[in-house]
């Protein structure tokens, strides 16, 4: 089976990017990371790419006169590497409808809550302040809103009465490192089908590796 070419956009340490790379190395994901792009020249994810000899670059927003030109540069780099799936791994920028239209239903993101609850920044703190007993994480396709795209996979994480945003974040992140590679593999297997905003998972290919 031909491997799906994956492009990763990340702004920071890239722990979810590493989880995907590890899953590819273990043969769990039938894909290859064709390029890693960061908007932050000091992002740790660029060091991870260098260590694993993965093509990587930094495209800084400040180098462009407007967001449209910045996103054109992102898209051009992804397309130059033949990327078929764009994975956001802590990419701290909201993508425009124009960019999303270049990769329809081919951009994934992971968010540390059970969407539609607690979208946006500090989702873990939002959950604690609200008094939620359960939070978790969601992998979704990206649309024009903030954390509003069709849900692919979700997994719950209990919220303890003495939780802080930091320790809840750490527990959710451990689950993210399992859930995100699973969603990427489903895409690589061709098992995800989006009908309006409902994502259906093809069970007919469930035994495929």
PyMOL commands that set and color helices and strands:
alter all, ss='L'
color gray80, all
select helices_A, chain A and resi 15-25+44-51+61-63+67-80+97-102+123-130+165-188+203-205
alter helices_A, ss='H'
color red, helices_A
select strands_A, chain A and resi 4-10+31-38+56-58+85-88+107-111+134-141+151-158+192-195+198-201
alter strands_A, ss='S'
color yellow, strands_A
deselect
rebuild
show_as cartoon
